[in-house]
Amino acid sequence: MSRILVTGATGYVGGRLVPKLLEAGFAVRVLVRSPHKLVDVPWRNDVEVVEGDLANTDAVTAACVDVDTLYYLVHSMGAGGRFEDIEAASAQTVAEAAGNAGVSRIIYLGGLHPATGDLSEHLRSRVAVGEIFLNSPVPTIAFQAGVVIGSGSASFEMIRHLTEVLPYMPAPKWVRNRIQPIAIRDVLHYLVEAARLPGAVQGTFDIGGPDILRYGQMMNGYALEAGLKQRPIASLPVLTPWLASQWVNLVTPIPRSLAVPIIASLQYDCVVTEHGIDEYIPAPPGGLTGYRAAVRLALARMRDGDVETSWQDSSVFGAPSDSLPSDPLWAGHVVYTDLKERETAATPADLWAVIEGIGGENGWYSFPLAWAARGWMDKLVGGVGLRRGRRHASRLQTGDALDFWRVELLDRGSRLRLRAEMRVPGRAWLELCVEETATGSRYRQRAVFFPQGLGGRLYWFAILPFHGVIFNGMANRISVEAEKRTAEAALERSLTAVG
């Protein structure tokens, strides 16, 4: 059986590619920095997991042993001004390890770009990574894809929120540029089929959907599929890429660190200029998916709560990624905690249901204006903000983004630990627990903050008065909501018994 190594398996494309490869009969190994993010994915037990970073030569070398095909689906475009260097170094490490291990093929997913002229840093970096693989001794297929449309993709979410939030769109002149979007299902089709190609096939291949549109047409195409009125769009030359990224950061969940490279890549016409892939991989059954059909499929998945992966799954550059240390390891460190406990008549199951459904549309059960203000403050300094939401309305899994938190630990039914990804001078966690008691359950809520320097200490004491109000209100409201659910269930049972 052919063995495949997937890098970027916790990302948007990689997380969808792995199950497709398994369905196609391949043995799959994944190289991930944080294996705990795979704990709740359906295919976790069907793959071999290797822990490691692409910057770690030993880890990459070990992951490449006995591998036939390697997928490189990693992009560091949120890594500030350093992402070009980071991506080049990672690609070089992978190329050398793959060559030494005798890997038969590398498959890389880059972006469509003009053949001539200056490129944005983002597109220039993607081209450079492709060239590193193409110049390596390992035969390489470098796909160059247009804007990827699918539930949870960053490009789709940017289009969705810009269209839904703004009835009138003052936009940069790049809304007039031509773009050839491609549905995520078609991207996956090409990626899977590339693993079956003979070794002699290599080079760069453009892939795109059947429609060539202007960005403004894409927004209005979304409006039609979402049942909205088409938006008047005014092209304003004064909106530079930097200013436009600030605008996107404020009115969409896309953080500034991600909006900057996305918008910079929209400064050009990005359309398919060659169709060489048609000689080797036929279109999917039924043909390539049109733009509006792709939007329709994405909206249907969102309505059904069936978003497999999301741009939110990717780690946020600059956000803390270390797990909460165990309590004994706190010795010798400055640590601030805020503990709230409530005894409640709610059943443990009902209390847990409220906890697991927290955030997103359900909110945080106390002072929504204060939470919204904190989210806007985070957005203004380039953070992810509160509007990132959650992937599913009532169910979480380890690694999920939850507004400006990340699910770090999920013991379903008993404990939810969230790691802060908002901009704070230190590291912060929020832990929500359920314990069964003789009369119902106990709700335990603990905020933990490791301050960084004097600024971190001043930050904690500045917000301490608000914690007294917000965290108390949160504990009270969660307990009340759980009791309400338990009472409603008891009433329904009694009515059923009487009936």
C-alpha positions in Angstrom: 0.0 0.0 0.0 1.3 3.5 -0.9 2.2 5.6 2.1 1.5 9.3 2.0 2.8 12.0 4.4 0.6 15.1 4.8 1.9 18.3 6.3 -0.6 20.9 7.3 -3.2 18.2 8.3 -4.7 20.5 11.0 -5.2 23.2 8.4 -8.2 24.0 6.2 -7.2 22.0 3.1 -5.1 19.3 4.8 -7.9 18.5 7.3 -10.2 17.7 4.4 -7.6 16.0 2.2 -6.7 13.3 4.8 -10.1 11.5 4.8 -10.2 11.7 1.0 -6.9 9.9 0.8 -8.0 7.3 3.3 -11.2 6.7 1.2 -8.9 6.3 -1.9 -7.1 3.5 -0.1 -3.8 5.2 0.8 -2.0 4.7 4.1 -1.6 8.2 5.6 0.9 9.6 8.0 0.6 13.2 9.3 3.3 15.5 10.7 1.8 18.0 13.2 3.1 20.3 15.8 0.2 19.7 18.2 -1.2 16.1 18.1 -3.8 17.0 20.7 -5.6 19.0 18.0 -6.4 15.7 16.3 -8.0 14.1 19.3 -11.5 14.6 18.2 -11.3 14.4 14.4 -13.1 11.3 13.0 -10.0 10.0 11.2 -7.5 10.2 14.0 -7.3 6.4 14.6 -6.9 5.7 10.9 -3.6 7.6 10.5 -0.1 7.5 11.8 0.7 10.7 13.7 4.3 12.1 14.0 4.8 15.1 16.3 7.2 17.7 15.0 7.7 21.1 13.5 8.8 21.7 9.9 11.8 23.6 11.3 13.0 20.5 13.1 15.2 18.5 10.7 15.1 15.3 12.8 11.3 15.3 13.0 10.9 15.9 9.3 13.5 13.2 8.4 11.7 10.7 10.7 8.3 11.5 9.1 9.7 10.9 5.6 10.8 7.4 6.2 9.1 4.9 3.8 6.9 7.6 2.3 6.0 7.5 -1.4 4.2 10.9 -1.7 4.5 14.0 0.4 1.9 16.8 0.5 3.1 20.2 1.4 0.0 22.2 2.5 1.6 24.6 5.0 1.5 28.4 4.7 2.9 30.9 7.3 1.1 34.0 6.0 0.1 35.1 9.5 3.7 35.2 10.6 4.2 38.9 10.4 7.0 40.2 8.1 9.0 37.1 8.6 6.8 34.6 6.7 8.8 34.6 3.5 12.0 33.5 5.4 10.0 31.0 7.5 8.3 29.4 4.5 11.6 29.2 2.5 13.5 27.6 5.4 10.7 25.1 6.1 10.4 24.1 2.4 14.2 23.6 2.1 14.2 21.4 5.2 11.3 19.3 3.7 12.8 19.1 0.3 16.2 17.8 1.6 14.6 15.3 4.0 12.3 14.0 1.2 15.3 13.6 -1.2 17.4 11.8 1.4 14.5 9.5 2.3 13.8 8.6 -1.4 10.3 10.1 -1.5 8.9 9.6 -5.0 6.8 12.8 -5.3 6.0 16.1 -3.6 2.6 17.7 -4.2 2.4 21.4 -3.3 -0.5 23.7 -3.3 0.3 27.3 -4.2 -1.6 30.2 -5.6 -2.5 31.6 -9.1 -0.4 34.7 -10.0 0.6 36.8 -13.0 3.5 35.4 -15.1 5.3 38.8 -15.0 5.5 41.9 -12.8 6.0 42.5 -9.1 4.2 40.2 -6.8 3.0 40.7 -3.2 5.1 39.2 -0.5 2.5 36.5 0.0 2.4 35.4 -3.7 6.1 35.8 -4.0 6.6 33.5 -1.1 4.3 30.8 -2.6 6.2 31.0 -5.9 9.5 30.7 -4.1 8.4 27.6 -2.1 7.2 25.9 -5.3 10.6 26.6 -6.9 12.4 25.1 -4.0 10.5 21.8 -4.5 10.7 21.9 -8.3 14.5 22.4 -8.1 14.9 19.5 -5.6 15.8 16.0 -6.7 12.2 14.9 -5.8 9.7 15.0 -8.7 7.2 17.8 -7.8 3.7 18.8 -8.9 3.1 22.4 -7.9 -0.6 23.3 -8.2 -1.5 27.0 -8.5 -5.0 27.5 -7.3 -7.3 30.5 -7.4 -9.5 31.8 -4.5 -10.7 28.6 -2.7 -14.5 28.7 -2.0 -15.9 26.4 0.6 -17.5 26.5 4.0 -14.9 27.8 6.4 -12.3 29.0 3.9 -10.8 32.4 4.7 -11.6 33.7 1.3 -15.2 32.6 1.5 -15.6 34.0 5.0 -14.2 37.4 3.9 -16.7 37.5 1.0 -19.5 36.4 3.2 -19.0 38.9 6.0 -18.2 41.9 3.7 -21.4 41.2 1.8 -23.7 40.5 4.8 -22.4 43.4 7.0 -22.2 46.2 4.4 -25.3 47.3 2.4 -23.0 49.6 0.4 -19.5 48.6 -0.4 -16.8 51.3 -0.6 -14.0 49.1 -2.0 -10.5 49.3 -3.4 -9.9 49.3 -7.1 -9.0 45.6 -7.0 -12.7 44.7 -6.9 -12.4 45.2 -10.7 -9.7 42.6 -11.0 -10.5 39.2 -12.6 -10.3 36.1 -10.4 -10.9 32.5 -11.2 -12.3 30.9 -8.0 -12.3 27.2 -7.4 -14.5 25.0 -5.1 -12.7 23.2 -2.3 -14.2 19.9 -3.6 -12.4 20.4 -6.9 -9.1 21.3 -5.2 -9.3 18.0 -3.3 -10.1 16.2 -6.5 -6.9 17.4 -8.1 -4.8 16.8 -5.0 -6.0 13.2 -4.6 -5.6 12.3 -8.3 -2.1 13.7 -8.4 -1.0 10.9 -6.1 -1.9 8.4 -8.7 0.1 10.0 -11.6 3.2 8.4 -13.0 6.5 9.7 -11.7 7.4 11.3 -15.0 4.7 13.9 -14.5 6.0 17.1 -12.8 6.0 20.8 -13.1 3.5 23.7 -12.3 -0.2 23.3 -13.1 -2.9 26.0 -12.9 -6.2 24.9 -11.5 -9.4 27.0 -11.3 -13.1 26.7 -11.6 -15.2 27.3 -14.7 -16.0 31.0 -13.9 -13.8 34.1 -14.3 -15.3 36.9 -12.2 -14.4 40.3 -10.8 -14.2 40.4 -7.0 -17.3 42.6 -6.9 -19.2 40.0 -9.0 -18.2 37.4 -6.4 -19.7 39.4 -3.6 -22.9 40.0 -5.4 -23.0 36.3 -6.5 -22.8 35.5 -2.8 -25.6 38.0 -2.1 -27.9 36.2 -4.6 -27.3 32.8 -3.1 -27.8 34.1 0.4 -31.1 35.8 -0.4 -29.7 39.3 0.0 -30.0 42.3 -2.2 -27.1 43.0 -4.5 -24.7 45.5 -3.0 -23.7 48.7 -4.8 -19.9 48.8 -5.1 -17.8 51.9 -5.5 -14.2 51.4 -6.5 -12.0 53.9 -4.5 -8.3 54.2 -5.5 -7.5 55.7 -2.1 -8.0 52.4 -0.3 -4.5 51.0 -0.4 -4.0 47.3 0.5 -2.9 48.2 4.0 -6.0 50.4 4.6 -8.2 47.7 3.0 -6.8 45.1 5.3 -7.6 47.3 8.3 -11.2 47.6 7.0 -11.5 43.9 6.6 -10.1 43.3 10.0 -12.8 45.5 11.6 -15.9 44.3 9.7 -15.1 40.6 9.3 -13.7 37.9 11.7 -10.5 37.7 9.6 -7.6 39.0 11.7 -5.4 41.7 10.3 -2.4 39.3 10.1 -4.3 37.1 7.7 -6.2 39.9 5.9 -3.0 41.7 4.8 -1.6 38.8 2.7 -5.0 37.8 1.3 -5.7 41.4 0.1 -2.2 41.9 -1.2 -2.7 38.9 -3.5 -5.9 40.4 -4.9 -4.0 43.3 -6.5 -3.6 41.2 -9.7 -5.7 39.4 -12.2 -5.4 35.8 -11.0 -6.7 33.5 -13.7 -5.7 30.1 -15.2 -3.2 30.8 -18.1 -2.4 27.1 -19.0 -4.5 23.9 -18.9 -1.7 21.3 -18.9 -3.3 19.4 -16.0 -6.2 18.4 -18.3 -3.8 16.0 -20.1 -3.3 14.1 -16.8 -6.3 14.6 -14.5 -9.8 14.7 -16.0 -12.4 17.0 -14.4 -14.5 15.6 -11.6 -17.6 13.6 -12.6 -20.2 16.2 -13.6 -17.5 18.8 -14.3 -15.9 21.6 -12.3 -18.2 23.4 -9.8 -19.3 26.9 -10.7 -18.8 29.7 -8.3 -22.5 30.1 -7.3 -22.9 26.4 -6.9 -19.8 26.4 -4.6 -21.3 29.2 -2.5 -24.6 27.3 -2.4 -22.9 24.1 -1.2 -20.9 26.1 1.4 -24.1 27.8 2.8 -25.8 24.4 3.0 -23.0 23.0 5.0 -23.1 26.0 7.4 -26.8 25.6 7.9 -26.4 21.9 8.7 -23.5 22.5 11.1 -21.3 20.4 8.9 -18.2 22.5 8.5 -15.4 20.0 8.3 -12.5 22.4 8.6 -12.2 26.2 8.9 -9.5 28.9 8.5 -10.0 29.2 12.3 -8.3 25.8 12.8 -5.0 27.2 11.9 -2.8 28.5 14.8 -2.7 32.2 15.3 0.8 33.6 14.8 1.9 35.4 18.0 -0.8 33.8 20.2 0.3 31.6 23.1 0.4 28.0 22.1 1.7 26.4 25.3 -0.7 24.3 27.3 -1.6 25.3 30.8 1.1 24.0 33.2 -0.1 21.6 35.9 -0.6 23.3 39.3 2.6 22.1 40.9 4.6 23.7 38.1 3.3 27.1 39.2 5.7 27.2 42.1 8.0 30.2 41.8 5.9 31.9 39.2 3.5 34.9 39.5 0.1 33.5 38.7 -3.3 35.2 39.1 -6.5 33.2 39.4 -10.2 33.9 39.6 -12.3 31.0 40.9 -16.1 30.9 41.0 -18.2 27.9 42.1 -21.9 27.4 42.1 -24.1 24.6 43.5 -27.0 24.0 41.2 -30.0 21.7 40.9 -29.3 21.1 37.2 -28.3 17.7 36.1 -24.6 17.4 35.1 -25.7 16.7 31.5 -27.7 19.9 31.3 -24.9 22.0 32.9 -22.4 20.5 30.5 -24.7 21.2 27.5 -24.7 24.9 28.4 -20.9 24.9 28.9 -20.2 23.2 25.6 -22.6 25.6 23.7 -20.9 28.7 25.1 -19.7 31.5 22.8 -20.5 32.3 19.2 -24.2 33.1 18.8 -25.0 31.9 22.3 -22.6 34.4 23.9 -20.9 34.3 27.2 -23.9 34.7 29.6 -22.8 38.0 31.1 -22.6 41.6 30.0 -22.5 41.1 26.2 -21.5 44.7 25.7 -18.4 44.2 27.8 -17.4 41.1 25.8 -18.1 42.9 22.5 -15.9 45.8 23.6 -13.1 43.5 24.5 -13.4 41.9 21.1 -13.3 45.2 19.3 -10.2 46.2 21.4 -8.5 43.0 20.3 -9.4 43.7 16.6 -8.0 47.2 16.8 -4.6 45.9 17.9 -4.6 43.2 15.2 -6.0 40.3 17.2 -8.6 37.8 16.2 -11.5 39.5 17.9 -14.7 38.1 19.3 -16.5 37.6 16.0 -14.5 34.5 15.0 -17.4 32.6 16.5 -17.5 28.8 16.6 -17.7 26.0 13.9 -20.7 24.2 15.4 -23.5 25.7 17.5 -23.6 23.1 20.2 -20.5 20.8 19.9 -16.8 21.5 20.3 -13.7 19.5 19.6 -10.1 19.9 20.8 -8.3 22.6 18.8 -11.5 24.5 17.8 -11.4 28.3 17.7 -14.1 29.7 20.0 -14.3 33.5 19.6 -10.9 34.7 20.9 -10.2 31.4 22.7 -8.9 28.1 21.5 -10.2 24.8 22.9 -7.1 23.3 24.6 -8.6 20.5 26.6 -12.0 18.8 26.3 -13.1 16.1 28.7 -16.6 15.9 27.4 -19.1 16.0 30.2 -16.7 17.3 32.8 -14.1 19.9 31.8 -13.5 22.5 29.1 -10.3 24.4 29.0 -9.9 27.4 26.8 -6.6 29.1 25.9 -6.7 32.9 25.2 -5.7 34.0 21.7 -6.6 37.6 22.2 -3.7 40.1 22.6 -2.8 40.2 26.3 0.5 40.9 28.2 0.9 37.3 29.3 -0.8 33.9 29.0 -4.4 33.3 29.9 -6.8 30.4 30.3 -10.4 29.9 31.2 -11.5 26.5 32.6 -15.2 25.5 33.0 -15.9 22.2 35.0 -18.9 20.1 36.0 -19.0 17.9 39.1 -21.9 15.7 40.0 -23.4 16.2 43.5 -26.1 14.5 45.6 -28.6 17.3 44.7 -27.6 18.0 41.2 -24.2 19.4 40.1 -21.5 21.9 40.9 -20.2 24.5 38.4 -16.6 25.4 38.7 -15.1 28.3 36.7 -11.4 29.3 36.9 -9.5 32.0 35.1 -5.7 31.7 35.2 -3.3 34.4 34.1 0.5 34.3 33.9 1.5 38.0 33.6 4.4 39.1 31.4 6.4 41.8 33.1 5.1 44.9 34.8 2.6 45.4 32.0 1.0 42.0 32.7 0.6 42.8 36.4 -0.9 46.2 35.7 -3.3 44.6 33.2 -4.6 42.1 35.7 -5.3 44.6 38.4 -6.8 47.0 35.9 -9.4 44.5 34.8 -9.9 42.9 38.3 -13.0 45.0 39.1 -14.6 44.0 35.8 -13.8 40.3 36.6 -15.8 40.6 39.8 -18.9 41.6 37.8 -18.4 39.7 34.5 -17.2 36.3 36.0 -19.8 36.4 38.8 -22.5 37.1 36.3 -21.3 34.4 34.0 -21.3 31.8 36.7 -24.8 32.8 37.9 -26.3 32.9 34.4 -24.8 29.5 33.3 -26.2 27.9 36.4 -29.6 29.4 35.9 -29.7 28.4 32.3 -28.8 24.8 33.2 -31.5 24.7 35.9 -34.0 26.0 33.4 -33.2 23.1 31.0 -33.4 20.6 33.8 -36.8 22.0 34.9 -38.2 22.0 31.3 -37.1 18.4 30.8 -38.8 17.4 34.1 -42.0 19.2 33.1 -42.0 17.5 29.7 -41.5 14.1 31.3 -44.4 14.7 33.7 -46.7 15.9 30.9 -45.8 12.8 28.9 -46.6 10.6 31.8 -50.0 12.3 32.4 -50.8 12.1 28.7 
